[in-house]
Amino acid sequence: MSSSAVRGSLDTDTLGRSSTQIAAYWSKQVFTGKGIPTEELDNDETALAIVANNPNAIGYLDSVSVSGAVRVISLN
């Protein structure tokens, strides 16, 4: 959800970069064959379901979307 407010907050507050800078970073990684970006999902419900059903998955979403099915780590 690259256009979401939660994504913007993650980019600026946690990663210390603008969303544009993050997109440019991943473009360079893909172009040079050094990496591929993580999958972006359409909504919090899908992200929650994937993280809840895969012990190796990590996701970020709005705190109002969290259920007891996942462990929460606050970044603020």
N, CA, C and O atoms as a GROMACS GRO file, in nm:
protein
  304
    1MET      N    1   0.085  -0.118   0.000
    1MET     CA    2   0.000   0.000   0.000
    1MET      C    3   0.089   0.124   0.000
    1MET      O    4   0.094   0.198   0.098
    2SER      N    5   0.157   0.145  -0.107
    2SER     CA    6   0.257   0.251  -0.113
    2SER      C    7   0.199   0.391  -0.097
    2SER      O    8   0.273   0.484  -0.065
    3SER      N    9   0.070   0.409  -0.119
    3SER     CA   10   0.012   0.542  -0.107
    3SER      C   11  -0.058   0.565   0.027
    3SER      O   12  -0.116   0.671   0.048
    4SER      N   13  -0.054   0.468   0.118
    4SER     CA   14  -0.126   0.482   0.244
    4SER      C   15  -0.053   0.573   0.342
    4SER      O   16   0.068   0.593   0.333
    5ALA      N   17  -0.128   0.626   0.434
    5ALA     CA   18  -0.070   0.711   0.539
    5ALA      C   19   0.022   0.630   0.629
    5ALA      O   20   0.124   0.680   0.675
    6VAL      N   21  -0.014   0.504   0.654
    6VAL     CA   22   0.069   0.418   0.737
    6VAL      C   23   0.203   0.395   0.669
    6VAL      O   24   0.308   0.398   0.734
    7ARG      N   25   0.202   0.372   0.538
    7ARG     CA   26   0.327   0.352   0.464
    7ARG      C   27   0.411   0.479   0.467
    7ARG      O   28   0.532   0.472   0.487
    8GLY      N   29   0.349   0.594   0.448
    8GLY     CA   30   0.422   0.720   0.454
    8GLY      C   31   0.488   0.741   0.589
    8GLY      O   32   0.601   0.788   0.597
    9SER      N   33   0.416   0.706   0.694
    9SER     CA   34   0.470   0.719   0.830
    9SER      C   35   0.586   0.623   0.851
    9SER      O   36   0.687   0.660   0.911
   10LEU      N   37   0.573   0.501   0.803
   10LEU     CA   38   0.683   0.404   0.814
   10LEU      C   39   0.807   0.456   0.742
   10LEU      O   40   0.917   0.452   0.796
   11ASP      N   41   0.787   0.504   0.621
   11ASP     CA   42   0.900   0.554   0.542
   11ASP      C   43   0.971   0.670   0.611
   11ASP      O   44   1.093   0.668   0.626
   12THR      N   45   0.895   0.770   0.654
   12THR     CA   46   0.958   0.890   0.709
   12THR      C   47   1.000   0.874   0.855
   12THR      O   48   1.113   0.908   0.891
   13ASP      N   49   0.912   0.821   0.938
   13ASP     CA   50   0.939   0.814   1.082
   13ASP      C   51   1.034   0.700   1.120
   13ASP      O   52   1.117   0.715   1.209
   14THR      N   53   1.021   0.587   1.052
   14THR     CA   54   1.100   0.470   1.089
   14THR      C   55   1.225   0.456   1.002
   14THR      O   56   1.334   0.431   1.054
   15LEU      N   57   1.209   0.472   0.872
   15LEU     CA   58   1.321   0.455   0.781
   15LEU      C   59   1.399   0.584   0.757
   15LEU      O   60   1.512   0.580   0.708
   16GLY      N   61   1.339   0.698   0.791
   16GLY     CA   62   1.408   0.825   0.775
   16GLY      C   63   1.422   0.871   0.631
   16GLY      O   64   1.513   0.949   0.599
   17ARG      N   65   1.335   0.824   0.544
   17ARG     CA   66   1.338   0.860   0.402
   17ARG      C   67   1.197   0.890   0.355
   17ARG      O   68   1.099   0.845   0.414
   18SER      N   69   1.187   0.968   0.249
   18SER     CA   70   1.055   0.993   0.191
   18SER      C   71   1.013   0.871   0.109
   18SER      O   72   1.097   0.787   0.075
   19SER      N   73   0.886   0.861   0.079
   19SER     CA   74   0.837   0.750  -0.003
   19SER      C   75   0.902   0.752  -0.140
   19SER      O   76   0.927   0.646  -0.198
   20THR      N   77   0.930   0.870  -0.192
   20THR     CA   78   0.997   0.882  -0.321
   20THR      C   79   1.139   0.827  -0.313
   20THR      O   80   1.184   0.759  -0.405
   21GLN      N   81   1.209   0.854  -0.204
   21GLN     CA   82   1.344   0.801  -0.186
   21GLN      C   83   1.343   0.648  -0.173
   21GLN      O   84   1.432   0.581  -0.225
   22ILE      N   85   1.244   0.595  -0.105
   22ILE     CA   86   1.234   0.450  -0.090
   22ILE      C   87   1.208   0.386  -0.226
   22ILE      O   88   1.269   0.285  -0.259
   23ALA      N   89   1.119   0.445  -0.306
   23ALA     CA   90   1.090   0.393  -0.439
   23ALA      C   91   1.215   0.398  -0.528
   23ALA      O   92   1.241   0.304  -0.604
   24ALA      N   93   1.291   0.505  -0.518
   24ALA     CA   94   1.414   0.517  -0.597
   24ALA      C   95   1.516   0.412  -0.554
   24ALA      O   96   1.584   0.354  -0.639
   25TYR      N   97   1.526   0.388  -0.426
   25TYR     CA   98   1.617   0.286  -0.375
   25TYR      C   99   1.583   0.149  -0.436
   25TYR      O  100   1.670   0.079  -0.487
   26TRP      N  101   1.454   0.113  -0.431
   26TRP     CA  102   1.415  -0.017  -0.484
   26TRP      C  103   1.430  -0.024  -0.635
   26TRP      O  104   1.463  -0.130  -0.689
   27SER      N  105   1.407   0.084  -0.703
   27SER     CA  106   1.428   0.086  -0.849
   27SER      C  107   1.574   0.056  -0.880
   27SER      O  108   1.602  -0.022  -0.971
   28LYS      N  109   1.664   0.115  -0.806
   28LYS     CA  110   1.807   0.091  -0.828
   28LYS      C  111   1.843  -0.054  -0.796
   28LYS      O  112   1.918  -0.117  -0.871
   29GLN      N  113   1.789  -0.108  -0.687
   29GLN     CA  114   1.817  -0.245  -0.650
   29GLN      C  115   1.770  -0.343  -0.758
   29GLN      O  116   1.841  -0.438  -0.792
   30VAL      N  117   1.652  -0.320  -0.812
   30VAL     CA  118   1.599  -0.406  -0.917
   30VAL      C  119   1.682  -0.392  -1.044
   30VAL      O  120   1.719  -0.492  -1.106
   31PHE      N  121   1.712  -0.270  -1.082
   31PHE     CA  122   1.787  -0.244  -1.205
   31PHE      C  123   1.925  -0.308  -1.203
   31PHE      O  124   1.972  -0.361  -1.304
   32THR      N  125   1.991  -0.304  -1.087
   32THR     CA  126   2.126  -0.358  -1.076
   32THR      C  127   2.126  -0.507  -1.041
   32THR      O  128   2.233  -0.568  -1.031
   33GLY      N  129   2.009  -0.566  -1.023
   33GLY     CA  130   2.000  -0.707  -0.989
   33GLY      C  131   2.039  -0.740  -0.848
   33GLY      O  132   2.068  -0.856  -0.817
   34LYS      N  133   2.040  -0.642  -0.761
   34LYS     CA  134   2.082  -0.662  -0.622
   34LYS      C  135   1.967  -0.695  -0.528
   34LYS      O  136   1.990  -0.733  -0.413
   35GLY      N  137   1.846  -0.682  -0.574
   35GLY     CA  138   1.735  -0.712  -0.485
   35GLY      C  139   1.601  -0.691  -0.551
   35GLY      O  140   1.590  -0.632  -0.658
   36ILE      N  141   1.499  -0.741  -0.484
   36ILE     CA  142   1.362  -0.717  -0.527
   36ILE      C  143   1.283  -0.668  -0.406
   36ILE      O  144   1.305  -0.714  -0.294
   37PRO      N  145   1.194  -0.575  -0.428
   37PRO     CA  146   1.117  -0.521  -0.314
   37PRO      C  147   1.020  -0.625  -0.259
   37PRO      O  148   0.980  -0.718  -0.328
   38THR      N  149   0.983  -0.605  -0.135
   38THR     CA  150   0.884  -0.693  -0.075
   38THR      C  151   0.749  -0.670  -0.140
   38THR      O  152   0.724  -0.565  -0.200
   39GLU      N  153   0.663  -0.767  -0.128
   39GLU     CA  154   0.530  -0.758  -0.188
   39GLU      C  155   0.446  -0.652  -0.116
   39GLU      O  156   0.446  -0.645   0.007
   40GLU      N  157   0.376  -0.572  -0.193
   40GLU     CA  158   0.283  -0.474  -0.137
   40GLU      C  159   0.142  -0.526  -0.155
   40GLU      O  160   0.104  -0.570  -0.264
   41LEU      N  161   0.065  -0.521  -0.050
   41LEU     CA  162  -0.071  -0.573  -0.052
   41LEU      C  163  -0.172  -0.459  -0.060
   41LEU      O  164  -0.140  -0.344  -0.029
   42ASP      N  165  -0.293  -0.494  -0.101
   42ASP     CA  166  -0.396  -0.392  -0.124
   42ASP      C  167  -0.463  -0.339   0.001
   42ASP      O  168  -0.514  -0.227   0.002
   43ASN      N  169  -0.463  -0.419   0.110
   43ASN     CA  170  -0.535  -0.373   0.228
   43ASN      C  171  -0.481  -0.440   0.355
   43ASN      O  172  -0.408  -0.539   0.348
   44ASP      N  173  -0.518  -0.385   0.468
   44ASP     CA  174  -0.472  -0.434   0.597
   44ASP      C  175  -0.522  -0.575   0.626
   44ASP      O  176  -0.451  -0.655   0.687
   45GLU      N  177  -0.644  -0.607   0.583
   45GLU     CA  178  -0.702  -0.738   0.611
   45GLU      C  179  -0.619  -0.848   0.546
   45GLU      O  180  -0.595  -0.952   0.607
   46THR      N  181  -0.576  -0.827   0.422
   46THR     CA  182  -0.493  -0.926   0.352
   46THR      C  183  -0.359  -0.940   0.422
   46THR      O  184  -0.310  -1.051   0.442
   47ALA      N  185  -0.298  -0.828   0.459
   47ALA     CA  186  -0.169  -0.831   0.528
   47ALA      C  187  -0.182  -0.905   0.661
   47ALA      O  188  -0.097  -0.987   0.695
   48LEU      N  189  -0.287  -0.877   0.736
   48LEU     CA  190  -0.309  -0.943   0.864
   48LEU      C  191  -0.324  -1.093   0.846
   48LEU      O  192  -0.266  -1.170   0.922
   49ALA      N  193  -0.401  -1.136   0.746
   49ALA     CA  194  -0.421  -1.278   0.722
   49ALA      C  195  -0.290  -1.348   0.685
   49ALA      O  196  -0.263  -1.458   0.733
   50ILE      N  197  -0.209  -1.285   0.602
   50ILE     CA  198  -0.082  -1.346   0.561
   50ILE      C  199   0.013  -1.357   0.680
   50ILE      O  200   0.074  -1.462   0.700
   51VAL      N  201   0.024  -1.252   0.758
   51VAL     CA  202   0.114  -1.254   0.873
   51VAL      C  203   0.065  -1.354   0.978
   51VAL      O  204   0.145  -1.424   1.040
   52ALA      N  205  -0.065  -1.361   0.999
   52ALA     CA  206  -0.122  -1.453   1.098
   52ALA      C  207  -0.098  -1.598   1.059
   52ALA      O  208  -0.085  -1.684   1.146
   53ASN      N  209  -0.094  -1.626   0.929
   53ASN     CA  210  -0.081  -1.764   0.881
   53ASN      C  211   0.060  -1.805   0.843
   53ASN      O  212   0.081  -1.919   0.801
   54ASN      N  213   0.157  -1.715   0.856
   54ASN     CA  214   0.294  -1.747   0.819
   54ASN      C  215   0.386  -1.697   0.930
   54ASN      O  216   0.405  -1.576   0.944
   55PRO      N  217   0.445  -1.787   1.009
   55PRO     CA  218   0.528  -1.743   1.120
   55PRO      C  219   0.655  -1.669   1.077
   55PRO      O  220   0.721  -1.606   1.160
   56ASN      N  221   0.690  -1.674   0.950
   56ASN     CA  222   0.809  -1.604   0.900
   56ASN      C  223   0.775  -1.470   0.837
   56ASN      O  224   0.865  -1.400   0.790
   57ALA      N  225   0.649  -1.432   0.836
   57ALA     CA  226   0.606  -1.308   0.771
   57ALA      C  227   0.611  -1.190   0.867
   57ALA      O  228   0.590  -1.204   0.987
   58ILE      N  229   0.639  -1.074   0.809
   58ILE     CA  230   0.637  -0.947   0.882
   58ILE      C  231   0.552  -0.851   0.800
   58ILE      O  232   0.560  -0.850   0.677
   59GLY      N  233   0.472  -0.772   0.866
   59GLY     CA  234   0.392  -0.673   0.795
   59GLY      C  235   0.376  -0.549   0.879
   59GLY      O  236   0.412  -0.546   0.996
   60TYR      N  237   0.322  -0.446   0.817
   60TYR     CA  238   0.290  -0.325   0.892
   60TYR      C  239   0.150  -0.285   0.854
   60TYR      O  240   0.110  -0.296   0.738
   61LEU      N  241   0.075  -0.237   0.952
   61LEU     CA  242  -0.060  -0.192   0.926
   61LEU      C  243  -0.106  -0.100   1.037
   61LEU      O  244  -0.043  -0.090   1.142
   62ASP      N  245  -0.215  -0.035   1.011
   62ASP     CA  246  -0.273   0.057   1.107
   62ASP      C  247  -0.311  -0.020   1.233
   62ASP      O  248  -0.364  -0.131   1.224
   63SER      N  249  -0.286   0.037   1.349
   63SER     CA  250  -0.312  -0.032   1.476
   63SER      C  251  -0.459  -0.070   1.494
   63SER      O  252  -0.488  -0.166   1.566
   64VAL      N  253  -0.550   0.000   1.432
   64VAL     CA  254  -0.692  -0.036   1.444
   64VAL      C  255  -0.725  -0.165   1.371
   64VAL      O  256  -0.830  -0.223   1.395
   65SER      N  257  -0.638  -0.210   1.282
   65SER     CA  258  -0.662  -0.332   1.205
   65SER      C  259  -0.604  -0.456   1.271
   65SER      O  260  -0.627  -0.567   1.222
   66VAL      N  261  -0.528  -0.441   1.378
   66VAL     CA  262  -0.459  -0.552   1.443
   66VAL      C  263  -0.558  -0.638   1.520
   66VAL      O  264  -0.652  -0.588   1.581
   67SER      N  265  -0.534  -0.770   1.516
   67SER     CA  266  -0.613  -0.862   1.597
   67SER      C  267  -0.518  -0.942   1.685
   67SER      O  268  -0.397  -0.926   1.676
   68GLY      N  269  -0.573  -1.025   1.769
   68GLY     CA  270  -0.491  -1.108   1.857
   68GLY      C  271  -0.419  -1.220   1.784
   68GLY      O  272  -0.345  -1.297   1.847
   69ALA      N  273  -0.439  -1.232   1.654
   69ALA     CA  274  -0.378  -1.339   1.576
   69ALA      C  275  -0.230  -1.314   1.546
   69ALA      O  276  -0.161  -1.403   1.497
   70VAL      N  277  -0.183  -1.193   1.573
   70VAL     CA  278  -0.044  -1.158   1.543
   70VAL      C  279   0.021  -1.091   1.663
   70VAL      O  280  -0.048  -1.038   1.750
   71ARG      N  281   0.152  -1.094   1.666
   71ARG     CA  282   0.227  -1.023   1.769
   71ARG      C  283   0.257  -0.882   1.718
   71ARG      O  284   0.296  -0.865   1.603
   72VAL      N  285   0.239  -0.784   1.802
   72VAL     CA  286   0.256  -0.645   1.762
   72VAL      C  287   0.386  -0.589   1.820
   72VAL      O  288   0.417  -0.610   1.938
   73ILE      N  289   0.459  -0.519   1.736
   73ILE     CA  290   0.577  -0.445   1.780
   73ILE      C  291   0.553  -0.300   1.741
   73ILE      O  292   0.547  -0.269   1.622
   74SER      N  293   0.540  -0.214   1.837
   74SER     CA  294   0.515  -0.073   1.811
   74SER      C  295   0.643  -0.004   1.769
   74SER      O  296   0.748  -0.023   1.830
   75LEU      N  297   0.634   0.076   1.664
   75LEU     CA  298   0.751   0.149   1.616
   75LEU      C  299   0.753   0.293   1.662
   75LEU      O  300   0.847   0.365   1.632
   76ASN      N  301   0.653   0.336   1.734
   76ASN     CA  302   0.647   0.475   1.781
   76ASN      C  303   0.685   0.486   1.925
   76ASN      O  304   0.685   0.596   1.981
   0.00000   0.00000   0.00000
